[in-house]
Amino acid sequence: MPVKILIVGGGYAGFYTARGLEKMLKPSEVSITVVDPNPYMTYLPFLPEVAAGSIEPRHAIVPLRRHLKATEVIGGKVTKVDHEKKTAVITPESGEAWTEDYDVIVMTAGSVSRTFPIPGVAENAVGMKAIEEAQYVRDRLIANFARAAALPTDSEEREALLTVTVVGGGFAGIETFAELRSLATSLIEYYPQITMEDIHFHLVEAMGRIMPEVSLETSKWVLRDLDRRDAKVHLDTQLKSAVDKVVELSTGEKFASDLIIWTAGVMANPMVRSTDFPVDERGRLTALATLQIADGDTVVPDAWTAGDVSAVPDISKTPGPGGFCVPNAQHAVRQGKLMAKNIVAVLRGDKPREYNHSNMGAVAGLGLGTGVFQSGKFVLKGWTAWMAHRVYHGLAIPMWERKWRVFGGWWNNQFLGRDIAHVERAIEPRAFFEEFASRPKPKTEEAPAEEKAAVTEADDAADASDEKTDGKTSKGKKPKTEKKVSEAK
Ligand SMILES: Cc1cc2nc3c(=O)[nH]c(=O)nc-3n(C[C@H](O)[C@H](O)[C@H](O)COP(=O)(O)OP(=O)(O)OC[C@H]3O[C@@H](n4cnc5c(N)ncnc54)[C@H](O)[C@@H]3O)c2cc1C
């Protein structure tokens, strides 16, 4: 019987584990299953550029079924794991949950946005952890320009529409902030009614600095670069409230902002609490450097973990905070690849290897033509760093088919300019259809007497008009009838 390996989460770590296993084991030896609510792996470092309209959303994701040919992909969430019994409950988007058994489990469910109970945040902010969020932000900002252009210059609504707030000054926050600012600059040329002075960008960071991944000096250069572009960074400042999209800061400053983007940190996916695996105080699965889940030094047999959901000891010369690997793609990719090798090693009775990777540095895009790169004391700023960012990430997205699409998009933009088309209403696609869709006539006997009369009158009027237009329903009559019907309900 082939060994049944269940991979929980097909993101960075899960995707590379599945690919590694596919390459090393024959279908007669192993059956690999990936469970993920999304049918794709998301290349998260591209989200800021997706939000800025520099990369097509679909190009920044890697379809699992296309690229994991020997793996069964199940669309759903793993909602419970009983490792004692080696069973996992899978809850699909539609239909009943079921229990799946396995021989070996790989826990790679990643992380989720970490928020605090700040009034208005849950209702009004959006994260930057999913491709859908990045696309929404892109469409919303572009659509807001069109809305604002039609409003008087002294309108409060106009000011809110042209105000963007990003909470969190880590890499993801700064990249998102700078990329959106760059998009806004490009949009200006299409809206003569809007000037740069009308646009307001605020980044809120609780600490006294941004981007802890680079040196203080480099982070100050980024601050100066943002300041030059009139993008305001509020250091040592906390978001106090975002009720009704009115941002209130701990400094007392208050302004309305239509787009509030939350990037203030991540935490291990809380789904691990529905398992019987050991978890540390920060909610991460505890593991050895071999990527085996472990309770202290005791290995939990046939259970592996990697990426943001795990606390993997960092045994490199430059360990992360607390001696653990930081949650980033550099680690998740390499851990995924090693984990596949280690699983095969253990299945064949060999010893697993320890994960040991020294940080290669950090590279960030800060909008078209500018970026920052730091590795040790070596720093690049501006255009060269931006090129390094594009080359590195363009080549790092898995699969040549995806790299081709990303580089192709950038190449096209080079000559055709940034694509400012948006499909904001894709989030409510049925609205177009519903607006003119015919509905069955109301059951008039259910309505009170005088409302019944109103409905009948309206129907008669509509019918008469239909006759005049040779049976074609005129657009003008439909809403009138609808209004009466809804009043009658
Ligand atoms: C905007 C942004 C920019 C970034 N930029 C960089 C960068 O430049 N460099 C860098 O090194 N890192 C970067 N990172 C961090 C990096 O992307 C993550 O560290 C990395 O994705 C972690 O990989 P993972 O496999 O642990 O999790 P993920 O890649 O997040 O994958 C987790 C998967 O698990 C799935 N899942 C969730 N819950 C369940 C469940 N219950 N059952 C089954 N599946 C589930 C999810 O759908 C997802 O597909 C960035 C992150 C963000 C958000």
Ligand as a Chemical Component Dictionary entry (heavy atoms), coordinates in Angstrom:
data_LIG
# 
_chem_comp.id                   LIG 
_chem_comp.type                 NON-POLYMER 
_chem_comp.pdbx_formal_charge   0 
_chem_comp.three_letter_code    LIG 
# 
loop_
_chem_comp_atom.comp_id 
_chem_comp_atom.atom_id 
_chem_comp_atom.alt_atom_id 
_chem_comp_atom.type_symbol 
_chem_comp_atom.charge 
_chem_comp_atom.model_Cartn_x 
_chem_comp_atom.model_Cartn_y 
_chem_comp_atom.model_Cartn_z 
_chem_comp_atom.pdbx_ordinal 
LIG C1  C1  C 0 2.305  41.312 1.381 1  
LIG C2  C2  C 0 3.376  40.321 1.753 2  
LIG C3  C3  C 0 4.653  40.466 1.212 3  
LIG C4  C4  C 0 5.658  39.563 1.551 4  
LIG N1  N1  N 0 6.896  39.742 1.016 5  
LIG C5  C5  C 0 7.882  38.877 1.334 6  
LIG C6  C6  C 0 9.176  39.025 0.781 7  
LIG O1  O1  O 0 9.430  39.948 0.001 8  
LIG N2  N2  N 0 10.133 38.123 1.125 9  
LIG C7  C7  C 0 9.878  37.093 1.981 10 
LIG O2  O2  O 0 10.789 36.291 2.269 11 
LIG N3  N3  N 0 8.659  36.927 2.540 12 
LIG C8  C8  C 0 7.650  37.786 2.238 13 
LIG N4  N4  N 0 6.414  37.612 2.788 14 
LIG C9  C9  C 0 6.173  36.513 3.741 15 
LIG C10 C10 C 0 5.964  35.181 3.031 16 
LIG O3  O3  O 0 5.105  35.323 1.936 17 
LIG C11 C11 C 0 5.412  34.121 3.992 18 
LIG O4  O4  O 0 6.350  34.003 5.043 19 
LIG C12 C12 C 0 5.224  32.779 3.315 20 
LIG O5  O5  O 0 4.166  32.854 2.404 21 
LIG C13 C13 C 0 4.931  31.677 4.330 22 
LIG O6  O6  O 0 4.694  30.485 3.653 23 
LIG P1  P1  P 0 3.717  29.375 4.285 24 
LIG O7  O7  O 0 3.756  28.202 3.383 25 
LIG O8  O8  O 0 4.053  29.155 5.698 26 
LIG O9  O9  O 0 2.296  30.055 4.281 27 
LIG P2  P2  P 0 1.400  30.497 3.033 28 
LIG O10 O10 O 0 2.232  30.715 1.844 29 
LIG O11 O11 O 0 0.575  31.615 3.537 30 
LIG O12 O12 O 0 0.481  29.221 2.778 31 
LIG C14 C14 C 0 -0.462 28.765 3.713 32 
LIG C15 C15 C 0 -1.537 28.029 2.948 33 
LIG O13 O13 O 0 -2.381 27.340 3.886 34 
LIG C16 C16 C 0 -3.718 27.464 3.459 35 
LIG N5  N5  N 0 -4.600 27.255 4.611 36 
LIG C17 C17 C 0 -4.947 28.139 5.565 37 
LIG N6  N6  N 0 -5.770 27.554 6.466 38 
LIG C18 C18 C 0 -5.932 26.272 6.077 39 
LIG C19 C19 C 0 -6.668 25.174 6.585 40 
LIG N7  N7  N 0 -7.393 25.257 7.719 41 
LIG N8  N8  N 0 -6.635 23.988 5.916 42 
LIG C20 C20 C 0 -5.903 23.878 4.777 43 
LIG N9  N9  N 0 -5.188 24.897 4.250 44 
LIG C21 C21 C 0 -5.193 26.075 4.893 45 
LIG C22 C22 C 0 -3.784 28.854 2.860 46 
LIG O14 O14 O 0 -4.882 28.993 1.977 47 
LIG C23 C23 C 0 -2.439 28.955 2.153 48 
LIG O15 O15 O 0 -2.515 28.523 0.825 49 
LIG C24 C24 C 0 5.386  38.501 2.459 50 
LIG C25 C25 C 0 4.103  38.353 2.992 51 
LIG C26 C26 C 0 3.106  39.251 2.643 52 
LIG C27 C27 C 0 1.731  39.096 3.245 53 
# 
loop_
_chem_comp_bond.comp_id 
_chem_comp_bond.atom_id_1 
_chem_comp_bond.atom_id_2 
_chem_comp_bond.value_order 
_chem_comp_bond.pdbx_ordinal 
LIG C1  C2  SING 1  
LIG C2  C3  SING 2  
LIG C2  C26 DOUB 3  
LIG C3  C4  DOUB 4  
LIG C4  N1  SING 5  
LIG C4  C24 SING 6  
LIG N1  C5  DOUB 7  
LIG C5  C6  SING 8  
LIG C5  C8  SING 9  
LIG C6  O1  DOUB 10 
LIG C6  N2  SING 11 
LIG N2  C7  SING 12 
LIG C7  O2  DOUB 13 
LIG C7  N3  SING 14 
LIG N3  C8  DOUB 15 
LIG C8  N4  SING 16 
LIG N4  C9  SING 17 
LIG N4  C24 SING 18 
LIG C9  C10 SING 19 
LIG C10 O3  SING 20 
LIG C10 C11 SING 21 
LIG C11 O4  SING 22 
LIG C11 C12 SING 23 
LIG C12 O5  SING 24 
LIG C12 C13 SING 25 
LIG C13 O6  SING 26 
LIG O6  P1  SING 27 
LIG P1  O7  DOUB 28 
LIG P1  O8  SING 29 
LIG P1  O9  SING 30 
LIG O9  P2  SING 31 
LIG P2  O10 DOUB 32 
LIG P2  O11 SING 33 
LIG P2  O12 SING 34 
LIG O12 C14 SING 35 
LIG C14 C15 SING 36 
LIG C15 O13 SING 37 
LIG C15 C23 SING 38 
LIG O13 C16 SING 39 
LIG C16 N5  SING 40 
LIG C16 C22 SING 41 
LIG N5  C17 SING 42 
LIG N5  C21 SING 43 
LIG C17 N6  DOUB 44 
LIG N6  C18 SING 45 
LIG C18 C19 SING 46 
LIG C18 C21 DOUB 47 
LIG C19 N7  SING 48 
LIG C19 N8  DOUB 49 
LIG N8  C20 SING 50 
LIG C20 N9  DOUB 51 
LIG N9  C21 SING 52 
LIG C22 O14 SING 53 
LIG C22 C23 SING 54 
LIG C23 O15 SING 55 
LIG C24 C25 DOUB 56 
LIG C25 C26 SING 57 
LIG C26 C27 SING 58 
# 
